[in-house]
């Protein structure tokens, strides 16, 4: 069986190039404290965008999206240091190098990072605190912009500019809609029984579609 190795979807690359230095008098952006389901839209330069259905249960995350004409699901389990790219239509999954992936992805929810609160706003029907964030993630990627986060850690909106060590940059905008808080079934964060798994975790970046941040740089 031939399995095409997908370039990591745009939503993965864009979700969290956000780690910032800790400015004076800053406060910590709330990390995820509730389970929920939402629709996420990621938009970057050139009019490129990707829509995904996101399920969160603590730090566990499932993203379902359409890319290159196929359904792709990303399952992230930080407690197990595991990230899988699941292709349900092929009954197959690829296990990615977790540390390498999170170097590019980060958490998407700004957990543990400091930022300057600048006001309170309602975004898509949710009360949020607007935070000013500007800094380097320690891997040559910087973010300059704002994040709108609920008190229980749901990052409802993100808007700013991502810049990379190679000199490329892109505006980025991430918004959540149809947010529904509530427990998510455990099976969403596990691979279906009988799934064939290709372990790419020990292969170089080039065998995993290149750095996940590359989608923004195109």
Secondary structure as UniProt FT lines:
FT   HELIX           10..14
FT   TURN            15..16
FT   TURN            24..25
FT   STRAND          27..28
FT   STRAND          36..44
FT   HELIX           45..47
FT   STRAND          49..57
FT   TURN            58..59
FT   STRAND          60..67
FT   TURN            68..69
FT   STRAND          70..77
FT   HELIX           78..80
FT   STRAND          82..87
FT   HELIX           88..90
FT   STRAND          92..96
FT   HELIX           98..105
FT   TURN            111..112
FT   STRAND          114..123
FT   TURN            124..125
FT   STRAND          126..136
FT   STRAND          142..149
FT   TURN            151..152
FT   STRAND          155..163
FT   TURN            165..166
FT   STRAND          169..181
FT   HELIX           186..189
FT   TURN            193..194
FT   STRAND          196..199
FT   TURN            201..202
FT   HELIX           205..208
FT   TURN            212..213
FT   HELIX           214..217
//
